[in-house]
């Protein structure tokens, strides 16, 4: 390993584990338990946590309850909950080596926890994350979430941390169904920044009826679409967001992406209504709605409204650093504080 590679290793570890955090929240059919799965699908996180804890109080190694608690922990920012869920998953995986949900929960939670602790913790944990996810996949190669998470690790972690682009390609090519192969190979194209090549492949998979695949297709297609928007190629992303909004009207990514597209194409008048719609849908909290609304209002000459929107975004303090800096700059231009 070169000195430069050694310095980059922790950053690459964080990138890999961040990808796993996204994969964990993608909405795939993680749970098979008929009582817990509907709570997860409906994003009733508090009830999911409560149901999991009740089950674990009676049976500490209930694998589905361990996984449910892990998923609840990954939906929230409660460090105490995440650590508790991680310890339960680690213990369950050790005591029940054939319990696939426990190995999967252990790998995913450890990745998220290590990422939250910084670069060197992420680098130290990468091998254990890989081992847990490899075990989970090996116990049932047909279980799509396990395959997707292991591919994510191999696609993003450099070779000296155990990642392998060849292994990622193999995991994609050997998926049991053609739609899974297509989605996973499109994911690898995203990693190569071949966005315009990946997006049509994902577009062909809409609408996605299979809940085990839906989360990844929606996430990766949206990632490709927004990447094209950011690259100044908004027109190439328009078809994706239009179909996403039409065929998955419950998802906030469709109207949010359309708002980005319409703004980049100069149709600022269409943006506020699309962002208002975004705020009412599932997953709205992940988007910087007030920031984008403030920009649209500024473009439309609505200075007071723009100041209010941008100030809300800055006061919340939850956006990317570059977006927060840009919002403050715009507020100065608009005469805000």
N, C-alpha and C positions, 0 to 999 in steps of 0.2 A: 504494500500500500504506500502510495506517495504521501508526502507531508500534506499536500493540498487535499488528497482524498481523505486523509485522517481528519482534517479540519471540516470537511464537508459531510462526513459521516453522520454526525448528530442531526444536521439539517435534513439529510435524506431520510433518516429514521423518522423524524417528525412528519415529513411529507407522507411517508408510507403509512404511519399510524393515523394521520389525519384522514387519509383515504379510507381507512377502516372505520373511522368514526362516521364518515358519511355513509359508507355501506351499511352500517348498523341501523341507521335511521331511514333507510330507503323505503321501508314499508313492505318488504317482501314477506311471504307467508312463513314467518319464523315459528309460530306456535301451532301445534296440532291439537292442543287441549280445547275441547268445545266450550268450556266455561271461560277460559282466559283469552283465547284467540279473538273473539268479538270485541273485547275491551281494547285490545291493542289496535285492531283495525279501525275502531271508532275513535282512537286517540283519547281514550278515557284513562289517562295515565294514573291519576290518583286511585281510581278503582282497581286498576291493574296491580298497582303496588300493594294495595290493601288485600286483594284476593291472593296474591302471591305469598304475602306474609302469613296469612291465615293458614294456607296450605303448608308452608314451611314450619309453622309452629307445631303442626301435627306430624309432619314427616320431613325432616330437615334435608333429605336427599331426593326430594321430589324434583326430577330433572326439568319438567315443564314449568314448575313454580320457580326454580332457580333461573331459568331462561327468562321468564316473565319479569322477575325482579330486575334482572340485568337490563332488559329492554326499557323498563320504567326508569332505571337509573340513567340510561343513555339519552333519555328524552329530557332530563332535567339537569340543572347545574349544581345540584346538591352534592358536595364532595363527600359528606358523611354517608349518604345513601349509596354513592358509587363505590366507596371503599367496603361497605357492608356487603353489597352485591358481589363485589370482586372476591372477597374472602369466602363467601358461600359457594361461588362458582369454582374457585380453586379447590376447596375442600371436597365438593361433590365430584370433580374430575379425578381427584386422587383416590377417593373411596369407591367410585364407580367408573373404572377405566373404560367401560363400554357405553357410557352415557354420553352420546354425542352432543345433546344440548348443553351439557355442562362444560365440555371442552370448548365448544363454540363461544359460550358466554365468557369463559375464562379468557380466551384469546382477544375477544373484542373489548372487554372491559379493561384488560391490562393495557391494551393499546391506547385507549382513551385516557386512562389514568396516567400512564407514562408520558403521554403528550402534554398533559396538564402540568407535569412536574418539570418540564424543560428538556433541552436538547440531550443532555447526557443520560438522563433517565430513559428517554426514548431509545437511544442507542443501546443501552444496557438491556432493555426489555425486548428488543426486536427478535432475538433468537427464541425466547420463550413464547412470544406471540406466534411466531411461525410454527413452532412445535405444536402448540395447542390447536391452531387452525388446520395444520396438516393431519393431526389425529382426528379432528372432527370430520374432515372431508373423507379420510380413509374409512371411517366407520360406516358411512353411507354416501358413496360418490354421486348417487342420484339426487341427493338433497341440494337443491339449487343454492340456497343462501350460503351453505358451507363452501361450495365450489366458487361462488362469486367472491367471497371474502378472501379465500386463499389466492385466487387470481389477483385480486387487488393488491395483496401484499407482494406477490412476486413481480407484479408490473411496476411497483413503485419503489421497492427496496433495492439498493445496489447489491451486486454479487457478494461483496465481503460481509454483508449482513444476512446472507442466506437467500436473497431474492434472485430470481432467474427469469429473464425475458423468455427463454426457451420453454421453461416450465409454465409460464403464463400462457404462452401460445398453445401448449399441449392441453392445458385445462380448458381453454376455449374450444379447441378442435374436437375434444372428446366428450363434450357435453352430450347428454342423452337425447336431446331434441333439437331439430334444426333451428327453431326460433331462439333457443338458448345459445347455440353456436353463433348465430348472427349477432345477437346482442353482445356477447362476450368479445367477439372479434371487433365489433365496433368500439368497445371499451379500449381495446389495445390501440386502435387508430387514434382515439382521443389522447392517449399517452404520447403518441408521436406527433401531436398537434395537427393531424390530418382531419380537421374539423369538417371541411366540406365533403370529405369522403365518408366520414362516419355518420353524419346526420341523415342522409337518405336511407341508409341501412336501418337506422332506428325509426325513421318515419314509416318505413314499410311494416314495422311491427305494431303500429297503432291501428285500431284500439287493442290494448293488451287485456285479454280476458283472464289470463292466468295470474293470480295474485303473487305467485312465487317469482315472477319475472317483472311484474308491472313496475315496482319501485325502481329497479335498475334502469329500465328503458326510459321512464320519465325523467329520472335524475340525469342520466347520461345525455339524453337528447337535449334537455334544457341546458346542460353544461356546454354542449357543442353549439347550441343556438346562441347563447349569450356570449360565447367566445367569438363567434362570427360577428355579432353586433359590436363587440369591443374592438374587433379588427377592422371595422369600417365596412363590413359586408352584410349589413342588416337585411337586405333584400333576400339573401340566401337563407336566412333564418325564418322568414315570414311564414312559409308554408307549415313549418313545424309548430309554431306557436298558434297559428290559426286552427290546425287540427287538434292540438292539445286542448285548447279552450273549448272546442266543439265536442270532442269525444270524451274528455275528462273534465266536465264543467265544475267538479268539486275541487279541483286542484288550482291553487293560486298561481302556479308557474305560467299557465297559459296567458291570462290577461296581463300579468307582469311582463312577460316576455314581449307580448304585443305592444305594451306601452313603450318598452325600450325601442322596439322596431319602429313604431310610428314616430317617436321623437327623433330618432336618427335619420329618418326619411323626411323630416321637416313638418310632419303633421302634428304639431304640438297641441292643437285644439282637441285632438282625440285622446290625449294622454291622461288628463285628470279623471275622466270617467272610468278608464281602464284601471287606473290605480285604486280608485274607490272600490271597484268590484274586487280587485285583488285582496283588499283588506278584509273582506267578508268570507274568504275561502280558506281551505285547509292549508296550513304551512305558511300563512301570511307573515308570521313573525320573522321569517328568515330573510325577508326582502327589505331594503332601505326605502320604504314607500314615501316617507316624508321628504327624504333627500331628492328623490326623483320627481315628486310632486312640486317641490320648491323650484327645481330647475325648469320644469314645464311652465309654472306660473311666471317665473322670471322671463322666460322666452315670450310669453303672452302679454307681457307688460303689466302683470298684476303684482305690483311691488309689495303691497302690504301683505297679501296672501302668501307670497313667496317668502317674505321675512318670517312669518309665523311658522310656515312649514319647515324651513331650514333651522329655525331656532329649536323647534321640537326635536328635530333629528340630533342636533348638537347636544341639547340638554340630556337626551336619552343616553348618549355616549356609547352606543352599541355598534356603530358602523365600522367599516374598515378605516384604517388610519388615513389613507389618501382621500377617502370620501369625506371624512370629518374635516380634514384640512381644507378641502375644496369648499365645503359648506361654510366654514368660517370666513374664507376669502369672499365668497358670495355675499355673506351677511355684511361684511365691511363695505362692499360695493353698494349694497342696498341701504346702508345706514343703520344696520342693526348692531347689537353689542358684541 
